Amino acid sequence: MNNKLLGCAVAAVCVLVLGWVAIDRFAEPRTISVDGECLTSVPKDRTAITLRVSVTDKSAAKSMKIASAKVAEMNAFLKTLDVKVQTSEFNSYEKSEWNHTKQKSEFVGIETTIALDVSANDIDTIETVLNKFAGAEDVFVTNLRMFTSAETMKPVLESCLGTAVENARDRANGLAAGVGKRAGKLLAVSYTNGGTYTAPTANFRLAKAEMVAMDAGAGYAGGAITGKDTDVSVRVSAIFEIK
């Protein structure tokens, strides 16, 4: 009987010890959370401009008909060029103006606005568009800009994402080394990315001159349209297993 009691006591102690060990191991920090970044840049490879048609008439139907006809003429010409065209705006609304003599707002008509974003690889092609439509009745040429196309940006972002994850792992290893451990398997990751905004440039001739200077190796770095490449930043939040 005593031997049985002793055996039961020993077993109970073993279970208790093993239980405490398991609890202690479970309570140990087993993961580490860190951020990683990648900063790079990519050249702007497309030039774009916005063509906006605005027509006002007392008749809503006539306003829309005239505006649509002008846009159709534009598209017919743009199809002869190596450009991409996208409709970025189509609005039709009541337009009113303030009458200072009568001190009240008066109905002017229905204004229909249709905007086309036109982009090309060659800035000379955009100059052709400008020469064709600048000064045309009811046509407004705005928002000259350069940007990096999605096709060019995609592989850069993918490569930068991998760099950001490796940067996070390096940080995790640095932190874990303080307790004699290292980062193991990547358990979870999320990311954000962003690029810089390119301000529109009003002076097309200056913008083109900047590009010529850069092509000639003059080292010119000023100006809003060609002054710098698109900055790309990728940030990841990663969780690694600690070993």
N, C-alpha and C positions, 0 to 999 in steps of 0.2 A: 504493500500500500504506500509506504513511504517513497519507494522508488518511482511508483507511478506519479505521486504528487510532485516529486523532484523533477521528473520528466516534463510534466505539465508546466511547472514553473519555468524551466529552461526554455521550453517552446514559447511560452508567453513573452519571456524577455527577448528572445530572438525576433519574434514578430514585432514587438515594440521598437526594438532597435532598427530593424529593417524599415519600419513605417516612418521613423524619424528621419532616416537617411533619405527615403523617397521624398518626404515632405521638404527636406532641406534642398535636395537636388531640384525639385520642382520650383522652389522659391528663388533659385539662382537665376539671374538674368541670362536668358538664352539667345536673345537677339539684340541687334543694335540698329538704330535708325539714323541715317545720315543723308545729307543733300550732296548732290554733285552738279557741276556746271560745265558747260562748253561754250566758249565764245569764239566766233569766227566771223568772216565776212565773205560775201559773194558779189561778183560784178553785176551791175544792172545791164540787162541785155535787151530791153525793149523800151521804145519811146511811145507815149500815148498822148492823146488829146481828146477833149470832149466837144462834140458838135451839138449845140442845143437850138432847137427850133421852137419859137414862141409866137403863136398867132392868136390875136384877140378879135372877136366878132360878136355882134349882138346875138347871133344864132349859134347855139352850141354845135349843131350838126355841121354848119359851114366852117366853124373854127376847127373842128376835128378833121374835116375833109381837106382843108387847105394845108394844115400841118402834116397830115399823113401823106399828101401828095408831094410836099417838099422833101420829106424823109425818103420817100420812094425814089425821087430823083437822086438824092445823096447816095442811097444804097446802090443804084445803078452805076454810078461813077466809082464808088468804092470797090465794087466787084472787079473792076479792071486793074486794081492795085493789089499788091501782096500785103494785105492787112487783115487783122481780125476785128470784127465789129460786134458790139453787144449793146442792146438797148438798156440804158441804165435808169431811165425815167420816162414815165408816161402819165401826165396829170392833166385834168381838165376841171377848171373851177371858176366860180364867179369872181370877177375882178372888180374892185371898187377903188376909187381915188378920192382924196379929201379935196373938197371945193372950198378954197379959202374965202371966196366972196360970200358964199351961202353958209359957210361954217358948218358943213355937214358932209358926210360920205355919200358919194353917188356911184351908182352902178355904171361900169364902163362896158362890160361885156363878158363873154366866156373866153377865158384864156386857156389854150391848149399848149402844153409844153412836152416835147419829146426830145430826149437826149440820147446820143449815140457815143459810146466810148470806142475810139479807134486807136489801135496799136499796131506797131510794126517793128521789125528788127532794125530797120535802117531809118535814121533820123531824116534823111533826104525824102523818104516816102511821106513822112508826116509833113514836111515842108510843102510837098505837092498838094496835100490835103488842105493845108492852110491857104496856099495861093488860090485854090479853087473856091473855097467857101468864105474866106475872110471878107467882110464887107457886104455879103449877100443879104438881101432883104429878109428880115425876120430870123436870121441865122446868127448865132453868137458862138464864137470859138473861145473856149476857156480851158483852164486846168492842164497846161502843158506839163508833162512829168516824165520821169524815167523810173523804171521799176525792174525787179528781177522776176522773170517768169516762173510759174509753178514747176515747169519741166526742169529748169535749172536749179531751183531751190530744193526739190525733192531729195536728190542724192546727198546734198550737203546736209540737210536736216537729219537724214538717216545716219550718216557718218558721225555727225555731232552728237546724236543720241547715244551711240555706242561709247563715244569719248566721255560723255557725262556720267554714264554708268561706271566706267573704269575709274573716273575721278572719285565717285562715291565709294567704290571699293577701296581705293587707296586711303581715303579718310577713315573708313571703317577699320582697316588694318592698323592704321596709326593709333586709333583710340583703343582697340583691343590689345595692342602690344603692351600697353601700360599694365595689364593684368596677366601678361604672358599668354595671350590667346591671339587668334586671327579670325578674319572674316571668312565664313564658309559659303554655303549655298545662298544665292539670291532668292529671297522668299516673296518679296513684293516690290513693285516699283510703279511710280506714276510720274508724269512729266508735263511741263508746259514749255512753250516756245514762243518767241516773238521776234520782230524785226523793226527797224527804224522807219519812221514816216518820212516820205519825201515831199517837201513843200512844193506847191506848184510854182512854175517860173513864168513870169509875164513876158520876158524878153527872149523871143525865140532866136533871134540872130546872135545874141550873146551866148546863149546855150550852145548853139552850133559851133561858134568860135571856140568855146571851151573844149568841145570834143575834138576839133581839129588840132588844137594845141596839145591835147593829151596824146593823140595819135602820133604827133610829130615828136613825142618824147620830151616836150618842153617842161614837164613836171608841174604843170598848172594844177592846183588843187582847190581852187575857189569855186563859188557858184552853187546854186541850189540844185541844179538838175544833174550835174556830173561830178560834183565835188568829192563824193566818197561812195564807196560800195555800200551795199545793204548789210548792215550789222545783223548777225544772227546769234541769238542766245537760246540755249536749251538748258533747262533746270530739271533735275530729277530728284524725287524723294524715294529712297530705297531702304529696304529692311533686309539685313543679312543675318544668317545664323552665325553664332559665335562658337568657335571650336577651340 
